[in-house]
Amino acid sequence: MMWSTEEWETIKLALWNNNSGSRIMTTTRNSKVASCCSSQGGHVYEMEPLGFADSKRLFFKRAFDSEDLCYPHLKKVSDEILRKCSGLPLAIVTVSSLLADQQAEDEWRRVLAAIGSALAKDPAADKMTKILSLSYFDLPHHLRTCLLYLTIFPEDHTICKQHLISRWTAEGFIHEKQGQSRYEAGEDYFNELISRSLIQPIDAKYGQVDSCRVHDIILDFITCKAAEENFVTSFNDVEHGHSSDYRVRRLIVENSNEEHATISTSLILSQVRSLTVYAHYARVSLVSFPALRVLDLGKCWWLEDNHIAKIGKLFLLKYLRLANVELLPKEIGELQYLETLDITDTRILELPSAITSLQRLASLYVPSHTRFPDGMIGKMQSLEYLGTFGIYFYEQGKPLQELSQLNKLWRLQVLLGRFELWEGKAQIEGLHSYLGTLISSCSIRRLEIRKCRYLSETTYFPLSLESWRLTTPCSLQELHITYCYIDKVPDWMRSLQNLRELELYIVTVAPEDVRILGAILTLLFLKLKTFYGTDGRILICGFSRSKYFYLELLYCGTSLDFEEGSMPRLEHLHLEFRVHEMECLNGSSSFGIHHLSALLKVDVCIFCNFGNSDNPMAGLENCFGKYMGSLIETAIKTLPNSSPLLIPDGNVAFGNVDCEHYIKIKFKQFETDHEVEDGGGGAGSSHWHMRGNHWRVWSFGYTKSGNMDEKEGEGRKMPMVKKRKKKRTKKNKKVLYNDKCTPLVTTQDG
C-alpha cells in the first residue's frame, strides 16, 4: 500500500525501464498517489464498490467457506448486514470474520447493531482498525479536524457540500490560500477527503460532487477518535440522558421521541462552539451558549418564534440554520459576525430590514416565496451565494437589477412562477429583461434559472435571450436554464470564454444553435432538452472539448447524427428519444455513435409502443424500439472501448408512450383561448397555449446498475401534434424495461 508520492519517487529509482515487458502494480487509497505512479504511461484502475451478488459471495466465503448461504434462517439478517457494508470489501471481510462459523441469529443481530456504533471497539476488528488508523494519521492536521467534524451528522446522512464548507468556515478550520476564496479552499479539503477514500461522493453531476456520505465503518472509527479528543459530545435520547463534568466544545442533541429534548444542567456549556439539534426541540436557553459559532436547528420541526427571541445575544455566531418559524426577530441584526443564514425550511414570508445590518453575510438560503423589501439586496455587499430567489409576479423581479451590482456574488438560483397567467406582455418581457441583467454581472460564476415544474402545464411563454448583453470579462462557468424553454441559442453565448457547464431547454434545435454551442471551446458538460429539430434533423458538429452530452427529444420525427470528428473527447453520452417506426427517426439509425471514439459510458432510453392492460410487456421483443436498441448496441460494439461500455443489463432502457409527431410550431397569440381556459389574466400576452394533446410523458434516468431513477418528471401539453393512438384503458400503465425485458419502474397514467 502506497501512502505518499515521495515513497513512489524513492521506489521508482530502483525500477529500470528497459522495455522487457515487466509490469509494476501498486495499491493506494489516495488518487493523487495513483496518478503519480501512472504518470509515465501507466493506467489507474479505480475500484468500484462491490455489487450485491459479489458482496454475498465474498461474505459467505469468509464466514462459511462457501459462496452460498448455508442457513436459510440467516438470509434476512445477512442481507441487512451487506446493505450496511455498502459494497466495501474491508467492511465485508471484517464483519464476516466476526461471524465465522456462527449460526445463531441473535449473534448476527448483535453484529448488525454494532456496525456503525461499536464495531471499531471490538478486539476482533483490530486489523480493520489498524488499516483505518493508517489512513487517518496520514492526513494533515487540518484535514484530520475536518474529518472528525463529520461525526456531527447522523449515520447514513447525506451531507451537503456547501453547508459542510460553511460550517467548517464558521469553526475556523479553513485556511485561505493566496488567490483562493474560503469556499474554494474548502472545496479542496472536501475533494481531498474523497480522493483519500474517506468519504463517499453522492450526486456527482457534470464532474462535480454536491454531497457526500460517510461509510458506517469509517464513521464508527472517527466517532471513537472524536470522543477520545473531546471533539464532539453526543447527547442522545432523553431517556438515556448523558451528563459529564468536562467542558463541551461541540454538542449534538438527538431525540427520536416526540418530546422536547432536555440538556442536562451538569454539562458545562460556556465553551460550546457548535450546537446541532436533531429533535423536535431542545429545552435550553440560547444565553447558555455565549461562545457559540454554529447553531443548527434545521431539524427542529416544533421550533417557534419565541424560542429564538434572544438570538441577538449570540454575538459570535457565524452560522445559523432554522426551521418552522414564521418571523425573524429584529435582534437578528445584532449578529455582526454572521456569515451563513439558512431559513429554507421556515415559513418566513418577508425578510426584516435588520438583515441589511449583517455586513459579513456571505451565504443566504431562503424559501422561494420569501420577499425582499425594496432596496435591501443592494445593501448586502458581502453576499456570495443566494438561493432561492423566487419571482411570482412582475414587482418581485425588480430586485434582480440590484443583484447584478453585488461584486462578490458568485452563485445565484432563481425560481420563476406562473406569472404569465396574470401579467401582460409588457410585464413578462420586462421580467425577462431583468433576468438578462444577471448576465451582465462580472462576478457570477454559477447561475441557475428554472421554472416551477408543475405550474407551467397549460401555458407557455418562450424566454428570449437575444437581448441579453455580456460584460467583458464574463466569469460565468455554469449556466442552467431549465423548465423554462428558450426560443433559440443567442449568438453571444459563443463569447463565454469560461463556460464549462450548460443546461438548456430549447423549443427547437436549429443548425445555428448547434454551431454556436459547438464553438464554445471551454464547454465540457452539455445537457439539452427539446421538442424537435428544425426540419426534423439535428446534426452534431464541433464541441472539441466536451466530455458529457445529454439530449432528450420529447417528440418523434427528428433524426440525430454525430458528424465525423465531432465531440472527439466525449466520454459519457446520454440519449432519450421516442421511436415507434422508421418515420419517427426521419432516416437516422445508429446516430453516428461509431464516430465517438473516446466514449466510456453510454446510456439510452427509448420510448416506444408495446404492452396492454393485461400484459404490460406484450410485444416488447418485436416492437420497432427494441430493434433500434439492438442497432445502438451494435454501434457501441464497434467503439475502441466497447468492452467496458457494454454493461450486463444492457445500455438501452425502454418506456411505453404513444407515437407523437411535431408538424410545425408557430409563435402566435392565443389570447381568446387563454381567457377561456385559464379564467382571464394576461389577455394581452403572447402565449403558446397547450391545447388538444393532454397526454403526459414522464422521463426517467437509467443507471449502470439497471435501476430506474425518476428524474425531473414533468407533465407536458403541446399544440399541433400528429398523434398515433392505440386503445388504452383508464388504468393502463406505462412501464420502463431494461434490455433483459425486466420491468424497472411503473407509473399510473395521470
VOGU-3710 file (C-alpha; in Angstrom, 3 decimals, decimal comma):
1> mmwsteewet> 0,000/0,000/0,000  1,470/3,315/-1,113  0,709/6,333/1,090  2,648/9,204/-0,455  4,154/10,358/-3,750  7,547/10,626/-2,028  7,527/6,868/-1,374  6,918/6,184/-5,064  9,672/8,578/-6,175  12,132/6,638/-3,979
11> iklalwnnns> 10,968/3,178/-5,155  10,980/4,271/-8,807  14,750/4,796/-8,705  15,219/1,026/-8,411  12,876/0,211/-11,297  14,707/0,432/-14,624  12,553/0,899/-17,696  14,377/-1,324/-20,202  11,309/-2,395/-22,231  11,469/-6,016/-21,041
21> gsrimtttrn> 7,708/-6,260/-20,718  7,570/-6,222/-16,900  4,674/-4,583/-15,079  4,570/-2,935/-11,652  1,280/-2,890/-9,731  0,765/-0,549/-6,779  -2,228/-0,092/-4,494  -3,197/3,093/-2,684  -6,178/4,798/-1,060  -5,079/8,181/-2,430
31> skvasccssq> -5,973/9,122/-6,019  -3,108/11,647/-6,194  -0,589/8,902/-5,407  -2,205/6,704/-8,083  -1,828/9,468/-10,673  1,826/9,924/-9,736  2,537/6,201/-10,077  0,964/6,109/-13,546  2,441/9,364/-14,866  4,780/7,568/-17,325
41> gghvyemepl> 2,345/5,589/-19,419  0,625/3,655/-16,633  -3,097/3,174/-16,043  -5,178/3,934/-12,956  -7,963/1,477/-12,150  -10,438/2,936/-9,680  -12,153/0,263/-7,613  -15,934/0,499/-7,534  -17,947/-0,830/-4,568  -18,835/-4,494/-4,983
51> gfadskrlff> -22,262/-5,331/-6,356  -24,695/-7,120/-4,062  -24,084/-10,548/-5,657  -20,279/-10,240/-5,376  -20,625/-8,929/-1,812  -22,624/-12,038/-0,911  -20,035/-14,379/-2,393  -17,172/-12,684/-0,526  -19,160/-12,551/2,714  -20,253/-16,214/2,753
61> krafdsedlc> -16,860/-17,485/1,542  -15,234/-15,839/4,552  -17,971/-16,761/7,036  -18,742/-20,358/5,923  -16,028/-21,221/3,389  -18,813/-21,440/0,815  -20,106/-18,884/-1,690  -23,700/-19,749/-0,807  -25,707/-19,209/2,365  -25,849/-22,483/4,275
71> yphlkkvsde> -28,510/-21,454/6,805  -31,862/-20,137/5,472  -32,808/-18,527/8,810  -29,887/-16,097/8,398  -30,931/-14,828/4,954  -32,742/-11,675/6,102  -30,149/-10,566/8,638  -27,267/-11,313/6,224  -28,894/-9,091/3,591  -29,233/-6,297/6,159
81> ilrkcsglpl> -25,562/-6,630/7,116  -24,465/-6,495/3,477  -26,521/-3,383/2,858  -24,770/-1,712/5,800  -21,373/-2,692/4,360  -22,274/-0,873/1,115  -20,010/-2,995/-1,068  -16,829/-2,057/0,825  -14,547/-5,157/0,799  -12,748/-4,134/4,005
91> aivtvsslla> -16,060/-3,923/5,875  -17,365/-7,186/4,387  -14,218/-9,136/5,260  -14,083/-7,687/8,794  -17,734/-8,393/9,613  -17,722/-11,868/8,042  -14,623/-12,754/10,093  -16,529/-11,860/13,259  -19,336/-14,211/12,206  -17,205/-17,134/11,005
101> dqqaedewrr> -18,969/-20,422/11,867  -21,602/-18,539/13,896  -25,115/-19,933/13,329  -27,185/-18,175/15,996  -29,348/-15,393/14,566  -29,050/-13,407/17,816  -25,283/-13,154/17,358  -25,714/-11,938/13,782  -28,213/-9,339/15,015  -25,699/-8,175/17,627
111> vlaaigsala> -23,034/-7,631/14,960  -25,555/-5,846/12,727  -26,379/-3,453/15,561  -22,645/-2,876/16,178  -21,933/-1,753/12,604  -21,595/1,984/12,733  -21,822/2,233/16,511  -19,355/-0,020/18,313  -17,565/-2,215/15,787  -14,298/-0,264/15,935
121> kdpaadkmtk> -14,024/-1,112/19,639  -14,347/-4,858/19,031  -10,946/-6,571/19,519  -11,788/-8,968/16,685  -11,870/-5,995/14,294  -8,340/-4,961/15,215  -6,949/-5,456/11,685  -9,561/-3,164/10,183  -8,916/-0,533/12,862  -5,194/-0,577/12,079
131> ilslsyfdlp> -5,848/-0,021/8,370  -8,187/2,902/9,105  -5,654/4,313/11,573  -3,024/4,419/8,829  -5,383/6,436/6,623  -6,373/8,716/9,489  -2,875/9,535/10,769  -1,630/10,050/7,201  -3,913/13,103/6,972  -2,527/16,618/7,515
141> hhlrtcllyl> -3,762/18,121/10,775  -6,303/20,464/9,136  -7,901/17,583/7,193  -7,986/15,408/10,306  -10,012/18,124/12,038  -12,400/18,399/9,083  -12,875/14,625/9,021  -13,650/14,450/12,754  -16,252/17,163/12,250  -18,315/14,733/10,141
151> tifpedhtic> -19,275/12,934/13,369  -21,727/15,825/13,853  -24,006/14,166/11,282  -26,112/11,008/11,904  -25,483/7,603/10,343  -26,344/7,332/6,626  -26,914/11,098/6,454  -26,398/12,790/3,089  -24,146/15,776/3,783  -24,471/18,798/1,503
161> kqhlisrwta> -21,033/20,041/0,427  -21,972/23,701/0,516  -23,436/23,508/4,033  -20,455/21,499/5,249  -17,938/24,023/3,921  -19,934/26,851/5,520  -19,740/25,054/8,874  -16,032/24,333/8,503  -15,521/28,042/7,775  -17,564/29,128/10,807
171> egfihekqgq> -15,494/26,814/13,022  -12,247/28,306/11,696  -10,997/25,095/10,032  -10,431/26,629/6,577  -7,099/28,283/5,858  -7,217/30,561/2,827  -4,529/30,441/0,172  -3,465/33,344/-1,986  -5,788/33,686/-4,971  -8,443/31,416/-3,423
181> sryeagedyf> -11,661/32,231/-1,620  -12,515/30,395/1,593  -15,151/28,384/-0,254  -12,658/27,290/-2,922  -10,189/26,266/-0,214  -12,990/24,317/1,480  -13,759/22,563/-1,806  -10,116/21,479/-1,977  -10,426/19,987/1,527  -13,652/18,210/0,542
191> nelisrsliq> -12,165/16,779/-2,662  -9,025/15,681/-0,833  -11,098/13,588/1,599  -12,847/11,994/-1,392  -9,549/11,265/-3,146  -8,291/9,550/0,028  -11,435/7,342/0,058  -12,503/8,602/3,484  -15,869/9,975/2,375  -18,170/8,652/-0,358
201> pidakygqvd> -19,265/11,057/-3,112  -23,024/11,348/-3,687  -24,920/13,051/-6,528  -21,943/13,595/-8,809  -23,152/15,794/-11,682  -21,160/17,279/-14,512  -17,895/16,205/-12,928  -18,702/17,824/-9,570  -19,799/16,289/-6,286  -22,518/18,189/-4,418
211> scrvhdiild> -22,830/15,946/-1,360  -21,199/13,034/0,434  -21,787/10,280/2,929  -19,510/8,635/5,489  -19,433/4,839/5,463  -20,692/3,381/8,752  -17,376/1,663/9,450  -15,373/4,862/8,969  -17,962/6,893/10,903  -17,647/4,495/13,822
221> fitckaaeen> -13,860/4,838/13,752  -13,800/8,662/13,653  -16,552/8,809/16,305  -14,217/6,950/18,662  -11,406/9,370/17,804  -13,688/12,385/18,321  -14,672/11,071/21,764  -11,036/10,472/22,730  -10,138/14,060/21,867  -13,308/15,571/23,377
231> fvtsfndveh> -14,010/16,933/19,900  -17,768/16,209/19,856  -20,201/15,380/22,670  -23,335/13,491/21,683  -26,392/13,875/23,876  -28,779/11,052/22,966  -32,445/10,363/23,724  -33,986/11,931/26,813  -34,453/8,559/28,483  -30,719/7,869/28,235
241> ghssdyrvrr> -29,505/11,404/29,021  -25,756/11,684/29,439  -24,118/14,142/31,791  -20,490/14,942/32,302  -18,441/17,406/34,269  -15,996/18,156/31,438  -16,240/21,145/29,154  -18,242/20,579/25,985  -16,898/22,018/22,723  -19,395/20,734/20,152
251> livensneeh> -22,750/19,390/21,237  -25,169/17,169/19,317  -28,659/16,713/20,758  -30,638/13,771/19,404  -34,124/12,754/20,424  -36,198/10,303/18,394  -39,282/10,750/20,574  -41,940/13,415/20,109  -40,962/15,017/23,407  -38,729/18,023/23,867
261> atistslils> -35,091/17,131/24,486  -33,713/18,483/27,764  -29,998/19,205/28,105  -28,547/18,283/31,479  -27,620/21,247/33,667  -24,480/19,401/34,789  -22,844/19,998/31,399  -20,506/22,979/31,213  -21,850/24,876/28,183  -19,930/28,132/28,363
271> qvrsltvyah> -17,309/26,929/25,839  -19,670/25,254/23,361  -18,760/26,410/19,841  -21,315/24,344/17,927  -24,852/23,194/18,785  -26,706/20,840/16,423  -30,162/19,571/17,345  -31,830/16,546/15,716  -35,028/16,678/17,757  -38,411/18,369/17,676
281> yarvslvsfp> -36,995/20,965/20,017  -34,405/21,191/22,790  -35,355/22,831/26,087  -32,405/25,133/26,516  -31,844/28,865/26,773  -29,686/30,319/23,994  -27,976/32,612/26,514  -26,338/29,463/27,950  -24,051/29,404/24,879  -22,107/32,707/24,842
291> alrvldlgkc> -19,258/31,265/22,706  -21,496/29,689/20,044  -20,259/29,923/16,415  -22,589/27,370/14,805  -26,297/26,919/15,637  -28,166/24,325/13,554  -31,861/23,999/14,406  -32,818/22,962/10,881  -34,413/19,698/12,073  -36,409/21,227/14,953
301> wwlednhiak> -39,893/20,978/13,482  -41,526/22,284/16,692  -39,377/25,395/16,768  -41,433/28,536/17,465  -40,723/32,241/17,116  -40,337/32,771/20,876  -37,599/30,111/21,056  -35,231/32,357/19,073  -36,254/35,667/20,633  -32,834/36,091/22,292
311> igklfllkyl> -30,813/35,135/19,228  -29,144/38,555/19,285  -27,224/37,563/22,437  -25,078/35,131/20,428  -22,620/37,826/19,358  -20,026/35,381/17,954  -22,476/33,373/15,839  -21,310/32,748/12,249  -23,672/30,005/11,033  -27,436/29,890/11,700
321> rlanvellpk> -29,946/27,401/10,342  -33,617/27,454/11,378  -36,849/25,562/10,678  -40,597/26,183/11,012  -40,523/29,754/12,402  -42,650/32,478/10,781  -40,651/35,580/11,735  -37,046/36,546/12,294  -36,622/38,790/15,331  -35,279/42,301/14,808
331> eigelqylet> -32,358/41,319/17,039  -31,014/39,247/14,126  -29,253/42,437/13,021  -27,018/42,297/16,110  -25,200/39,196/14,807  -22,354/41,172/13,290  -20,219/38,079/12,590  -22,973/36,034/10,905  -21,768/34,620/7,574  -24,396/31,963/6,749
341> lditdtrile> -28,162/32,219/7,287  -30,340/29,268/6,211  -34,115/29,696/6,585  -35,076/27,349/3,721  -37,388/25,225/5,886  -39,154/28,127/7,582  -42,448/29,890/6,843  -40,945/33,370/6,702  -42,742/35,475/4,055  -40,586/38,605/4,206
351> lpsaitslqr> -37,092/39,340/5,445  -36,805/42,028/8,143  -34,901/45,199/7,275  -32,425/44,322/10,055  -30,837/41,817/7,641  -29,014/44,730/5,985  -27,027/45,176/9,212  -25,345/41,798/8,648  -22,343/43,195/6,817  -20,492/39,844/6,792
361> laslyvpsht> -23,397/37,748/5,488  -21,977/35,680/2,604  -24,487/32,828/2,137  -28,266/33,278/2,288  -30,681/30,351/1,833  -34,353/31,358/1,680  -37,642/29,731/0,573  -38,653/30,846/-2,912  -41,786/32,546/-1,503  -39,794/34,884/0,774
371> rfpdgmigkm> -39,897/38,551/-0,300  -37,044/41,046/-0,190  -38,094/44,629/0,668  -37,152/47,258/-1,914  -33,528/48,308/-1,758  -32,467/45,504/0,609  -30,405/43,387/-1,799  -28,239/46,289/-2,953  -27,048/46,799/0,633  -25,856/43,181/1,057
381> qsleylgtfg> -22,424/43,789/-0,453  -20,768/40,740/1,160  -23,276/38,293/-0,338  -21,608/35,450/-2,272  -24,454/32,916/-2,577  -28,234/33,360/-2,781  -30,773/30,577/-3,184  -33,586/30,508/-3,988  -34,790/33,901/-5,264  -38,446/33,436/-6,291
391> iyfyeqgkpl> -40,342/35,523/-8,853  -44,115/35,028/-8,984  -45,159/38,448/-10,321  -43,626/41,459/-12,038  -42,782/43,515/-8,938  -40,732/40,657/-7,471  -38,429/40,744/-10,482  -37,211/44,323/-9,964  -34,592/43,430/-7,274  -32,775/41,367/-9,936
401> qelsqlnklw> -31,203/44,630/-11,073  -29,689/45,035/-7,596  -28,225/41,513/-7,703  -26,124/42,386/-10,726  -24,450/45,091/-8,610  -23,160/42,709/-5,921  -19,468/42,331/-6,735  -18,910/39,236/-4,573  -21,989/37,235/-5,652  -20,737/34,112/-7,445
411> rlqvllgrfe> -23,716/31,725/-7,263  -27,403/32,525/-7,737  -30,550/30,375/-8,004  -33,742/31,935/-9,436  -37,173/30,258/-9,491  -39,842/31,546/-11,896  -43,525/31,136/-11,037  -46,565/31,068/-13,293  -46,649/34,813/-13,799  -47,808/34,500/-17,443
421> lwegkaqieg> -51,342/33,857/-16,180  -51,809/37,300/-14,666  -49,142/39,554/-16,195  -49,422/41,309/-19,553  -46,952/41,079/-22,423  -45,016/44,197/-21,372  -44,591/42,907/-17,805  -43,440/39,462/-18,985  -40,904/40,978/-21,351  -39,808/43,271/-18,515
431> lhsylgtlis> -39,188/40,283/-16,257  -37,161/38,581/-18,984  -35,153/41,797/-19,318  -34,479/41,825/-15,563  -33,174/38,260/-15,849  -30,829/39,467/-18,575  -29,152/41,889/-16,181  -27,739/38,906/-14,286  -25,537/38,003/-17,255  -24,005/41,476/-17,087
441> scsirrleir> -22,579/40,719/-13,632  -18,802/40,314/-13,685  -18,743/38,083/-10,611  -21,455/35,400/-11,101  -19,899/32,038/-11,922  -22,906/29,743/-11,374  -26,360/30,871/-12,493  -29,467/28,670/-12,278  -32,816/29,859/-13,675  -35,670/27,376/-13,510
451> kcrylsetty> -39,418/27,436/-13,742  -41,793/25,724/-11,317  -42,137/22,272/-12,859  -45,787/21,609/-12,250  -47,059/25,175/-12,552  -46,495/25,618/-16,288  -48,563/22,801/-17,766  -51,212/24,850/-19,559  -49,417/27,924/-20,883  -46,002/28,621/-22,233
461> fplsleswrl> -44,145/31,858/-22,949  -40,723/31,301/-24,531  -37,762/33,053/-22,975  -35,707/35,134/-25,408  -32,025/35,565/-24,547  -31,086/37,514/-27,672  -31,366/40,922/-25,986  -29,172/39,948/-23,026  -25,775/41,651/-23,031  -22,493/40,317/-21,662
471> ttpcslqelh> -19,861/42,293/-19,860  -16,193/41,757/-20,575  -14,722/39,789/-18,996  -17,553/37,392/-18,103  -16,850/34,972/-15,232  -19,794/32,638/-15,960  -18,710/28,995/-15,667  -22,047/27,208/-15,180  -25,424/28,182/-16,664  -28,650/26,196/-16,149
481> itycyidkvp> -31,972/27,380/-17,650  -34,492/24,602/-17,011  -38,272/24,098/-17,316  -38,223/27,487/-18,988  -37,861/26,942/-22,728  -35,841/29,418/-24,769  -36,683/30,222/-28,402  -33,099/29,980/-29,694  -29,462/29,948/-28,601  -28,234/33,576/-28,610
491> dwmrslqnlr> -25,135/34,477/-30,576  -23,410/35,966/-27,508  -23,020/32,501/-25,993  -20,069/31,777/-28,255  -18,245/34,569/-26,353  -18,478/32,770/-22,982  -14,783/32,020/-22,600  -15,055/30,391/-19,151  -18,264/28,372/-19,576  -17,745/24,706/-18,728
501> elelyivtva> -21,265/23,539/-17,885  -24,506/24,361/-19,751  -28,077/23,088/-19,460  -30,834/24,454/-21,706  -34,452/23,682/-22,560  -34,954/24,767/-26,197  -38,213/24,775/-28,144  -36,497/23,609/-31,325  -32,820/22,969/-32,060  -31,694/24,650/-35,278
511> pedvrilgai> -28,350/24,185/-37,104  -27,249/27,657/-35,976  -27,891/26,674/-32,334  -25,543/23,701/-32,719  -22,874/25,856/-34,401  -22,966/28,445/-31,604  -22,781/25,845/-28,840  -20,111/23,835/-30,646  -17,912/26,939/-30,851  -17,689/27,331/-27,044
521> ltllflklkt> -14,165/25,982/-26,622  -14,316/25,609/-22,835  -17,626/23,676/-22,752  -17,224/20,294/-21,017  -20,776/19,349/-19,996  -23,849/19,985/-22,141  -27,463/18,990/-21,450  -30,256/19,811/-23,906  -33,969/19,095/-23,828  -36,026/19,954/-26,908
531> fygtdgrili> -39,280/19,151/-28,684  -37,710/18,542/-32,074  -35,015/19,604/-34,536  -35,611/22,162/-37,254  -36,675/20,361/-40,459  -36,643/17,144/-38,454  -32,867/16,920/-38,092  -30,129/17,621/-35,543  -26,562/17,312/-36,834  -23,895/17,479/-34,116
541> cgfsrskyfy> -20,583/19,035/-35,101  -17,804/20,790/-33,199  -17,603/20,549/-29,369  -13,874/19,891/-29,354  -13,553/19,568/-25,547  -16,957/18,280/-24,421  -16,894/15,225/-22,135  -20,599/14,799/-21,332  -23,591/15,219/-23,648  -27,251/14,673/-22,751
551> lellycgtsl> -30,044/15,098/-25,291  -33,747/14,439/-24,794  -36,175/14,624/-27,727  -39,730/14,997/-26,487  -41,469/14,026/-29,730  -40,970/11,720/-32,696  -39,770/12,726/-36,150  -36,241/14,052/-35,553  -33,085/12,389/-36,860  -29,911/12,733/-34,813
561> dfeegsmprl> -26,431/12,366/-36,270  -22,939/12,849/-34,897  -20,726/14,109/-37,676  -17,302/12,515/-38,102  -14,807/14,439/-35,976  -17,457/15,881/-33,653  -17,063/15,618/-29,892  -13,638/13,896/-30,111  -13,247/13,836/-26,294  -16,786/12,786/-25,377
571> ehlhlefrvh> -16,728/10,227/-22,542  -20,382/9,980/-21,489  -23,362/10,036/-23,851  -26,979/10,031/-22,598  -29,870/9,955/-25,104  -33,632/9,838/-24,589  -35,959/9,765/-27,587  -39,257/8,426/-28,956  -39,373/5,902/-31,796  -42,259/3,710/-32,968
581> emeclngsss> -41,475/3,183/-36,673  -38,851/4,256/-39,203  -40,691/7,525/-39,861  -40,019/8,531/-36,242  -36,273/8,565/-36,990  -36,526/10,635/-40,159  -33,865/8,478/-41,820  -31,441/8,108/-38,900  -30,444/4,731/-37,456  -27,273/4,406/-35,347
591> fgihhlsall> -26,931/8,216/-34,937  -23,240/8,131/-35,848  -22,277/6,813/-32,425  -19,391/4,953/-34,096  -17,719/8,351/-34,633  -17,452/8,952/-30,853  -14,219/7,028/-30,308  -13,464/8,359/-26,795  -16,738/7,142/-25,231  -16,502/5,451/-21,839
601> kvdvcifcnf> -20,211/5,311/-20,932  -23,455/5,214/-22,924  -26,995/5,487/-21,529  -30,020/5,336/-23,832  -33,739/5,381/-23,068  -36,147/4,615/-25,931  -39,864/5,343/-25,615  -41,967/3,215/-27,970  -45,251/1,241/-28,241  -45,748/-2,098/-26,520
611> gnsdnpmagl> -47,876/-3,723/-23,859  -51,543/-3,640/-22,959  -53,682/-3,537/-19,819  -53,389/-7,308/-19,336  -49,686/-7,668/-20,087  -47,523/-4,513/-19,984  -44,600/-6,412/-21,577  -46,563/-7,774/-24,522  -44,900/-7,012/-27,842  -41,701/-5,510/-26,427
621> encfgkymgs> -39,452/-8,062/-28,136  -40,973/-7,386/-31,553  -41,536/-3,619/-31,395  -39,514/-1,228/-33,528  -37,986/0,414/-30,462  -36,419/-2,899/-29,467  -34,941/-3,206/-32,953  -33,483/0,283/-32,649  -31,978/-0,644/-29,291  -30,149/-3,551/-30,908
631> lietaiktlp> -28,745/-1,260/-33,629  -27,378/1,072/-30,978  -25,813/-1,822/-29,066  -24,174/-2,961/-32,325  -22,788/0,546/-32,913  -21,359/0,571/-29,390  -19,518/-2,683/-30,076  -17,543/-1,007/-32,862  -16,018/1,541/-30,459  -12,424/1,140/-29,172
641> nsspllipdg> -13,575/0,931/-25,536  -16,520/-1,352/-26,263  -15,787/-3,934/-23,537  -16,253/-1,657/-20,511  -19,015/0,236/-22,355  -21,304/-2,785/-22,617  -22,963/-3,227/-19,226  -24,570/-6,512/-18,017  -28,183/-5,290/-18,115  -27,783/-3,583/-21,485
651> nvafgnvdce> -27,223/0,052/-22,358  -30,793/0,632/-23,508  -33,884/1,075/-21,340  -37,411/1,151/-22,742  -40,562/3,113/-21,947  -44,103/2,886/-23,279  -45,653/6,068/-24,773  -47,845/6,880/-27,760  -46,393/7,999/-31,076  -46,485/11,809/-31,358
661> hyikikfkqf> -45,012/13,835/-34,226  -44,468/17,537/-34,479  -45,708/19,067/-37,694  -44,957/22,718/-37,021  -44,749/25,167/-34,133  -45,579/28,812/-34,647  -45,220/31,870/-32,463  -48,774/33,155/-32,302  -51,213/34,643/-29,856  -53,853/32,600/-28,051
671> etdhevedgg> -55,485/35,413/-26,112  -59,041/34,118/-26,516  -58,190/30,517/-25,666  -56,123/31,710/-22,713  -59,044/33,671/-21,291  -61,495/30,825/-21,716  -59,382/28,060/-20,199  -57,445/29,990/-17,558  -60,129/32,398/-16,474  -58,689/35,706/-17,654
681> ggagsshwhm> -55,495/37,476/-16,752  -52,737/38,229/-19,198  -55,124/38,684/-22,120  -52,595/40,815/-23,897  -49,784/38,282/-23,507  -48,262/36,324/-26,354  -48,524/32,744/-25,105  -48,034/29,315/-26,500  -51,138/27,520/-25,431  -51,008/23,798/-24,703
691> rgnhwrvwsf> -54,322/22,560/-26,043  -55,597/19,362/-27,532  -52,873/16,906/-26,645  -53,107/16,181/-22,926  -51,010/13,019/-22,879  -48,426/13,316/-20,119  -44,923/11,963/-20,624  -42,632/11,274/-17,680  -38,900/10,959/-18,268  -36,629/8,609/-16,366
701> gytksgnmde> -32,886/8,114/-15,939  -31,112/4,807/-16,388  -28,213/3,769/-14,169  -25,492/1,186/-14,757  -26,904/-0,998/-12,015  -30,063/-1,486/-14,058  -32,236/0,653/-11,803  -34,504/3,456/-12,931  -34,460/6,747/-11,106  -37,329/9,164/-11,699
711> kegegrkmpm> -35,714/12,428/-12,608  -37,352/15,720/-13,101  -40,658/14,365/-14,367  -42,847/16,972/-15,958  -46,336/16,927/-17,448  -46,255/18,333/-20,983  -49,009/19,522/-23,289  -48,076/20,856/-26,718  -50,131/22,015/-29,713  -50,109/20,926/-33,332
721> vkkrkkkrtk> -49,024/17,354/-32,725  -49,819/14,460/-35,021  -50,517/11,569/-32,673  -50,960/7,901/-33,458  -53,245/6,462/-30,829  -53,932/2,968/-29,705  -56,662/1,883/-27,367  -55,913/2,227/-23,676  -57,966/1,515/-20,617  -58,211/4,097/-17,841
731> knkkvlyndk> -55,941/2,020/-15,671  -53,359/1,411/-18,363  -49,797/1,775/-17,085  -46,517/2,976/-18,516  -43,690/0,599/-17,709  -39,973/1,004/-18,344  -37,828/-2,042/-19,081  -34,166/-2,754/-19,415  -32,636/-4,776/-22,227  -33,391/-8,035/-20,378
741> ctplvttqdg> -37,120/-7,178/-20,515  -37,165/-6,800/-16,748  -39,694/-4,203/-15,565  -37,844/-1,358/-13,877  -40,484/1,171/-12,868  -44,201/1,599/-13,282  -46,260/4,769/-13,259  -50,011/5,305/-13,421  -51,436/7,492/-16,166  -52,365/10,995/-14,915
//
